[in-house]
Each structure stands twice: as C-alpha cells, then as structure tokens.
C-alpha cells in the first residue's frame, strides 16, 4: 500500500506532541531509577549566579526567563512549575525536529535511526546546550558513569518519541481505524450468516478494511461513528 507522507507542518505538529510524550516517559524513567542515578561530583561546575547553587538546569532556565522577560522574581514553587514547563518544552522542540527529520529521511524510523536520534538529543542537550548556557560543566568534567546514565535517559526519550510519532502518522491512524471498522463489521455481519459462509465474509471484510486503510480521513470518520 502507498504510504502517506505528512506535510511539513503536520510533521512538526506531530513531532511536538511526540516529544512531549517522550519527555513524560523520560521523566518516569528518571523517577524510577533515581536510586541508581550517579551523584554529580562536587566542584566540577562553578555556577556564574548565586541562585544556581540551589537550582537544577531547568529551574535556572525558568528563573532567567521570568526575570529577564517578565521582570519579576520567581518563587520556589514557581521554579518547580517553570522547570516542568522547560523540560517539556525542550522535549517537544526536539520532537518537532524528529518529525521533520523523520519525514525527510525515512531511515530514521528504523531502530538504528531511532538510536542515532536519542544519541543526538543527548549530545545536543547535555553536551552543548547545558554548558553553552552555563547551566553545567563541559562534558570532560563528568565521569563516564554520569554520561552513561544521561545517555540511557535520552535513549528512553528517543524511543518513546519515535513510538509516539509513528502512532500519530496518517498511515498508522488509517490502519488502526480500518482495523476497528473490520472488527465492527465482523461482529455485526458474520454471526448473521451460515457458518459455512463465515470464512468468505471475513475475507471480504478484511479486503475492504485494507482498502479503507488507504484513506485516513474516511476511516477516522468511520471510527468516530463506530465509537
């Protein structure tokens, strides 16, 4: 069957959502594995701002944004909420990049491509953006175990983002809607026929479902009516 390629705007929109999903899954991973997370060595980073001593990178970004653009202080509770927004916003941005790259280079949908994407997200986020904006030290200051843990977290992000994106592609939506239509048709039609006619009826329904899968708009509408 012919695969449907989203428009650049559609790829970007789906990528933004997929990146937010990836950030949520990564957050779950970090919470579940916090007991084995390596501690940051003392003295590897000298923060340029006194407030950073009590902040993590996302909290610092939130505080800087509010102080610089809104000209107001940020409370501890505000920092926590702002850090969450920064975390998801950055993940969504990376997801948007994935969506555009995925539709430009379909090889990214393969396991090797997804791994490369996760690796790239780690390189850009932890090893370039963080030190460049003085949110942390440069990569050579951290031990290997710290990099390994961070890389693992970004691999989780990459896989979750790719999986969420694939689930939202028009082809995937059409296939899922067609499967729902086929299930409904089987339940509604097959039991009313003689037992000898069931195999043929199911074959016809299966063929019709495949045809419907080529038209995502029609199948989504049908799925909505079936629900």
Order of alpha helices (4+ residues) and beta strands (2+ residues): alpha-alpha-alpha-alpha-alpha-alpha-alpha-alpha
